[in-house]
Each structure stands twice: as structure tokens, then as C-alpha cells.
Amino acid sequence: MTGDRGGDGAGDGVVVVVLAGGAGRRFAGAGPDKVAAPLDGRSLLDHLLAGLPPQLPVVVVGPPRPTARPVTTT
């Protein structure tokens, strides 16, 4: 079968890349760091990260920030 990677395929070779840089000019009230804006006691970035499958590695492209989930920042 084309594309079959064996096993259950859950995350085999998949890396999530999150683009988390840039100014928040169009994001009212966020200031210069829109992904750090709070939502229900957590940053927008942490909300996004919590929605990703836990077995997938994540690379965040942008300035280093504290996150609840381990990520690689570049």
C-alpha cells in the first residue's frame, strides 16, 4: 500500500512546526507578543500546543518563550 509506514503510523516521522513570531498589530490588545496573550489563564501558544497529539515533536519558530509542553525553539 502506498504511503504505509508500518506500525500504527501515529507520528512516524511527523514534526509539527508552529510559526509564532511577528508583531501583533492586527491582534487587538495583545501587544507585541500575540502568542503570549492570555486566554483562560494560559497563553494562546499553550492552548495551541495542548491541542496537538502528545507523541509529536514540536518546533516553535519565533522568540524563546516558556511553554507548558517541551518544544524546540528556532
RAZI-V182685 format. One record per backbone hydrogen bond with DSSP energy under -0.5 kcal/mol. CO is the residue of the C=O (numbers start at 0). NH is the residue of the N-H. Records with the same first field share a line. If there is no record, write none. Layout:
CO=NH + NH
This chain:
0=3
5=8
8=10 + 11
10=13
13=56
15=17 + 58
16=18
17=19 + 60
23=26
25=27
26=29
29=32
31=33
32=35
33=36
34=44
36=43
38=41
41=38
42=46
43=47
44=48
45=49
46=50
47=50
48=51
52=55
56=15
57=59 + 71
58=17 + 60
59=61 + 73
60=19
70=72
71=59
